[in-house]
Amino acid sequence: MKKVLLKTLALTALIFTIGLFAGIFLDNIRLENVKTRMTEIDNLWNDARLLQSYIQRLSDGNSTSYCGFLLEENLKAGDKIYKEGSLVEEYEKTNRFTPTLVLEKERYALLDLQFWLNSIDLKRICNANYSTVIYFYSQYNKTVEQGFQDRVLWELKQKCGPQIIYITFPADMEITTIEVIKNVYNVTKIPAVLINESLILYSPITLREMENYIVC
């Protein structure tokens, strides 16, 4: 009986030790993945900021000869940013909203902000005919109404494609620039939709109602 007990204790200790080292190993892998992703996001952000700087220099020189190329590259940058956002959303579905994920969400929001500013500048400099649609949503209070609005705006983006620059801002994560934008455009509640930096609509908004303001 004593031998059986000792064997059981030894087996339990072995399993515990293996589990502990396996957990440490997996945590190290996750940590490295997070570091890699944050470096990738930082690179995207720096690239987007440099693009805005170059766009503004072209504006100072009154040169629009590169508009077609710049518009195309800005859309490519938007696609890269969107892919990063999709990965963040996948992490949200499978993990708790950890401090690391909060940080990654904030970085993604800043990337979207930079993409929006670049798009505004290019629209002005190049007289581009796309519309901008900014969606202010709640990160922490995901209501049925917000889910409906998400689907409507996604359908609109799918219908209009590159004729719409569609960007989402988490309005309750206390990101300073987003707070300033909410104040400038008098966003008093969320969900809310800002169209072409001039019109604020409050959810719920149907696809047919959106099509009264967006031509594509």
N, C-alpha and C positions, 0 to 999 in steps of 0.2 A: 504493500500500500504506500509506504514511504517513497519507494522508487518511482511509482506511478506519479505521485504528487510532485516529486522533484523534476521528472520529465515534463510534466504539464507546465510547471513554473518556468522551466528552461525554454520550452516552446513558446509560451506566452511572451517571455522577455525577448526572444528572437524575433517574433512577429512584430512586437512593439518597436524594436530597434530598426527593423527593415522599413516599417511604416514611417518612422521618424525621419530616416534618411531619404526615403522616397519623397516625403513632403518637402524637405529642405531642397532636394534636387529640383522638384517641380516649381517651387517658389523662386529658385534662382533662374530657371528658364523663363518664368513669367516676368521677372524683374528685367532680364536682358531684353525680352521682347518689348517691354514698356519703354526702356531706354532707347531702343532702336526706333520705335514708332515716334517718340518725342523728338528725336533728332530729325526724322523725316518731316515731321510737322514744322519744326523750326526752319528747315531748309525751304519748305514750301512758303512759309511766311516771309522769310527774307527775300525769296525770289519775287513774291507778289509786291513787297514794298519797293524793291528796286525797279520793278516794272512801272509802278506808279511814278517814281522819281523820273524815269526816262520819259514817260508820257507827258509829264509836266514840262520837261525841257523841250520836247517837241512843240508843246503849246506855246511856250515863250518865243520859239522861232517861227511860229505861224506855218509850220510844215505839216501837211496832211497827206503827203505822198506815201507814207507807210501805214495808212489807216487800215487798209484791208488786212495786212499782215498782223498788225497789233490787235485788231478785233479777233482774228482767228486765234492768236496766241492767248488772249485773255479768256476766250472760251475754253481752250485746252486747260488753262490754269484752273478754271472753274470746275472742269470735269475731275481734275486731280483732287481738288478740295472736296468735291462731293463724295468721291471714293473714300476719303479719310473719314468723312462724316458717317458713311454707311458702316465702316468698321467700328466706329465708336458706338453706333446704335446696336450693332451685334453684341458688343461687350455689355451694353446695358441690359440686353435681354437675358444674358447668361450669367451675369454677375451682379452682386450688390453694387449700389452706387457708392463706391469707395472713394477716399480722398484722391487717389491716383486717377481714377476715372473722372472725378470733378475737374481736376487739373487739365486732363486731356480734353474734356468738353469745353473748358474755357479757351484753350488754345485753338480749338476748332472754330469757336465763335469769333475769335480775333481774326482768323484766316478769312472767314466769311465777310467780316467787316472790311478787310482790306480789298477783297474781291469786289465788294459793292462800290467802294470808293474808286477803284480802277475803272469799273464799268460806268460810273457817273462821269468821270473825266473823259473817257473815250467817247461816250455818247455826245458830250458837249463839243469836243474837239473835232470829231469826225462826222458829226451830224447823223449818227446812227439812228435807225428807226425801231430799235427794240424797246420793250417796256421793262421796267424794274418792278418786281413784286417782293416786298419784304414782309415776312410773317413773324410777328411777335407772339411767342407761345410760352407756356409755363413749363419749366423743367420739373417742378415738384408737385404740381396739381394737374395731373393729366385726366381731364374730364371727358365725358362722352362728347360734349360739344367740341372740344379740341380735336378729338379723334375724327369727327365729321369734317372739320375744317381742314385738317391734314389731308384727308382723301380728296376733297374738292380741289385744293391747290395743286396736289400731285397730278390729278386728271388734267387740270389746266396746263401745267407744264408739259405733260405728255402730248397734249394737243398742239401746243404752240411751239415747242422745241426751242431753238436758239432765238426766236423772236421774243422770248421772255427770259430775263435774268431773275431767277427765283432763289431767294435767300431766306434762311430761317434764323431768327435771333432768340435765344433763351432770355426772356425778359425779367426773370426773377433770380438770376444768379449774381446780381450786384456787380456786374462788369461795368466799369466806369463809363466807357464810351457808349455802351448801349443805354445806360441811364441818361446820358446827355442827349442822345438821339430821341429817346422817348419824350424828354422834356421839350426839345426843339419842335417836334411834330405833335406835341400835345396828346400823346398816347396815354389815356386815362384808365384804360382797363385792357386786360388780355383774356382771350386771343384778340389780336387786331391785325389788320393788313394795311400796309402803306403802299400805294400805287404811284409810281413815277415821282416820288418825293413831293407829292402835292395833296394826295387824297387819302384820308384815313377811313377805313370801314371796320365795323366791329362785327365779330362772329355772332351767330352763324350766317354765312354768306353762301348761297348756292352757286353752282357753276354757271347757270344762266344769268345770275346777277353779276358775276365777275365778268362775263362776256359783254356786259353793257359798258364796261370801262376798259377792257383789253381787246384790241383788234389784232387777230393773227390769222 
